[in-house]
Amino acid sequence: MQKLGKNHGGYHGDTIDIRALLREVETAAHLHSWQSEIFHEQGELKLVALRRPASVGQLPAARIYISAGIHGDEPAGPLAALRLLRENRWPDNAEIILLPCLNPIGFTLNRRENAEGIDLNRDYRNSKSAEIRAHFAWLERQAKFDLYLCLHEDWESHGFYLYEQNPDNRPSLAEKIIAEVRNVCPIDRSEIIEGRPAQNGVIRPNLNPHERPDWPEAFYLITQKSRQGYTLEAPSDFPLMTRVNALVTAVNAAVYFNQG
């Protein structure tokens, strides 16, 4: 599979109608009896958290947090969230928390940032944006997560890759995720990705979040809400459905192997 060659200096691929997609998300969530909580409103656009409790009589084996759509030029994430809701392939004993789109205004503008030009995924330490202040307040009310998954895209990448944060050295899911994704999407085999050493599509950054002034969502999650998580990066210069397939496959693999 070859790159499309559309992205020069930024993302120039397919776009989505985020309003229509979020209506479909609402329908799918209602169909499968997910709980819904609106934690911020931007006119007609809303930030919503969806929750699927473990089945009745099942003790939750894991609380798994999934977020998408924090960058408005990364449409595969919200589309993957919609497909995951529709397919409804969750373990009975897992509690799933899904935030399908953290930056809907960004999608209406087809740009990475929000309406004020703020990169929301750099706003989790000294929050300036209304969206992340609301998300931050919602997160503070939540119990801790056993696993987090953040769905992203990279317009420069040569294939799918991921970041792993696992400071307690729990059994890694990274290579298992990559093994599943390579069946549906090329893997970025570069030795350096985004300026960091990588091996077979896996980056394990040796970072101290407290030394970085601008936190992404993953830094807040790993310091405050979880001890293991993955930022999943689909390659934006490949067909949109390939990217969606990659993210859906990665989430399903992470959720499945986390149970073992």
Buried (B, 14 or more C-beta within 10 A) or exposed (E): EEBBEEBEEEBBBBBBEBEEBBEBBBEBBEEEEBEEEEBBEBEEBBBBBBBBBBEEEEEBBBBBBBBBBBBBBBBBBBBBBBBBBBEEEBBEBBBBBBBBBBBBBBBBBBBBBBBEEBBBBBBBBEBEBBBBEBBBEBBEEBEEBBBBBBBBBBBBBBBBBBBBBBEEEEEBBBBBBBBBBBEBBBBBEBEEBBEEEBBBBBBBEEEEBEEEEEBBBBBBBBBBBBBBBBBBBBBBBBBBEBBBBBBBBBBBBBBBBBEE
